[in-house]
Amino acid sequence: MEHRPDIQGPPAGCPAHGNTQLYGSQFGADPDGHYAYLRSLGPSAPVDVAPGVEVELVTSYEAAKWILQNPATFVRDSRRWNALKEGRIPQDSPALPMMGYRPNALFSDGAAHGRLREAVTDSLAHISSLQLGRQTRQSADYLISRFSSDRLGEAELMAEYAQPLPLLVFSDLFGCPPEIGDRVITGITGIFAGTVGADEVLGEALAELIALKHRRPGDDVTTRLMQHSAQLTDEEVLHQLVTLLSGGTAPLTGAIGTASALMIGEDWQADRPVEDAVTQVLWNYAPIANYAGHYPTQDVELGGRVLRANNPVLISFAAANTDPQLAEHREQLSAKAHLAFGAGPHACPAKDPALTIAVAAVESLLNRLPDVEARVPLKDLNWVPAPWSRVLVELPVRFTPRTVTPTPASTPAPQATASAPADADTTRRTSSAAAAKPKPGLWSKFLAWTRGE
């Protein structure tokens, strides 16, 4: 059995009375209180992330770094999961879409991980930060235009701004035509809301997108994944896209919402830049709160507890970043020493694009609504009662009503326009579905807005 040295165990006489639940209204109302209690039990403790789903949660910064940087002992392939193999995890558990195996870089190890990760990082490397900033600002303008002229000068920024904005940006990055982009947004939104059938909606939409890119490649992440020298299968491409969507949209929603709440709050110094607010969010309100499932290849001792082989170990990025033992010398650390993007071989490959989107989104809000202010202090707001992401439930604001119009210079190139050549099957499907054409969704409406329609 492997031992982890130099990490203290729980204080004497501190028994745990059942597992702490990392879900539900009590957790959403006070996640930091839950993390403080768990730290009192040692560097890790057993928690439930859903009914009937127990994991070991690591709350120590040093222990988290050690696990993240030790891929030989802690692997990511969740097909090892003892309870799942033994049929002890409910098949309808909300933990399964987040922890169940997918053929993507997140759940792969060794050479398989290296192959998939290279395809993802190479595909993301072609994204222009200037273009991404422009696309984010235009998406922001559109969303703000939907509520900025309200005669009461009030809005709820999470539902109306922070949640849909990353989805608009990702639809553009993936090269989605309007109808497919609408269903991608419906599917990924439904997954995080727990909507039945949302996973199937997303999968079908992405499969259609991949089929479209086989016929008509574009300058987008989807095409670059498909054409990469790693020769990904269509299924592998689909699951890399799912990972980018699920691993990018909810955390970005959290970062945009919380950074906005900080900057429009009474305690924020007016001359501090948006980058400072985003950095503070990454340290104190890690958008990916508890995730990165690891499976020990052997029993491992950690602070007096034994992490059993093939039982899931999750990293609490939120708790590790605010570890009191780290606070004593945090000022001496680099501003980037937080674990919000992970560490080791599975560290987030989209860190730079994520920061570009978050900063541009908050700047756009402040530029378009310069007198926007919070109607409720950040300390009194609740968080989504789920373990995975640190996202505000609501962010109510007030402002002086005004009209926001599109900026023609930043209008994105249309994706898969109607004038593009279509094959016979596409023509038949279009004809048969014409009578039941669905109402335009968010992506369709956004593209129409950019064209002044």
Secondary structure as GFF3:
##gff-version 3
##sequence-region A 1 453
A	DSSP	beta_strand	2	4	.	.	.	ID=ss1
A	DSSP	beta_strand	20	21	.	.	.	ID=ss2
A	DSSP	alpha_helix	25	29	.	.	.	ID=ss3
A	DSSP	alpha_helix	31	39	.	.	.	ID=ss4
A	DSSP	beta_strand	44	50	.	.	.	ID=ss5
A	DSSP	beta_strand	53	58	.	.	.	ID=ss6
A	DSSP	alpha_helix	61	68	.	.	.	ID=ss7
A	DSSP	beta_strand	74	75	.	.	.	ID=ss8
A	DSSP	three_ten_helix	78	80	.	.	.	ID=ss9
A	DSSP	alpha_helix	82	85	.	.	.	ID=ss10
A	DSSP	alpha_helix	96	99	.	.	.	ID=ss11
A	DSSP	three_ten_helix	105	107	.	.	.	ID=ss12
A	DSSP	alpha_helix	110	125	.	.	.	ID=ss13
A	DSSP	alpha_helix	129	145	.	.	.	ID=ss14
A	DSSP	beta_strand	154	156	.	.	.	ID=ss15
A	DSSP	alpha_helix	157	157	.	.	.	ID=ss16
A	DSSP	pi_helix	158	162	.	.	.	ID=ss17
A	DSSP	alpha_helix	164	173	.	.	.	ID=ss18
A	DSSP	alpha_helix	178	193	.	.	.	ID=ss19
A	DSSP	alpha_helix	198	215	.	.	.	ID=ss20
A	DSSP	alpha_helix	221	226	.	.	.	ID=ss21
A	DSSP	alpha_helix	234	263	.	.	.	ID=ss22
A	DSSP	alpha_helix	274	284	.	.	.	ID=ss23
A	DSSP	beta_strand	290	296	.	.	.	ID=ss24
A	DSSP	beta_strand	300	302	.	.	.	ID=ss25
A	DSSP	beta_strand	305	307	.	.	.	ID=ss26
A	DSSP	beta_strand	313	316	.	.	.	ID=ss27
A	DSSP	alpha_helix	317	321	.	.	.	ID=ss28
A	DSSP	alpha_helix	324	327	.	.	.	ID=ss29
A	DSSP	three_ten_helix	330	332	.	.	.	ID=ss30
A	DSSP	three_ten_helix	344	346	.	.	.	ID=ss31
A	DSSP	alpha_helix	351	368	.	.	.	ID=ss32
A	DSSP	beta_strand	373	374	.	.	.	ID=ss33
A	DSSP	three_ten_helix	378	380	.	.	.	ID=ss34
A	DSSP	beta_strand	396	398	.	.	.	ID=ss35
A	DSSP	three_ten_helix	408	410	.	.	.	ID=ss36
A	DSSP	alpha_helix	424	433	.	.	.	ID=ss37
A	DSSP	three_ten_helix	434	436	.	.	.	ID=ss38
A	DSSP	alpha_helix	442	450	.	.	.	ID=ss39
###
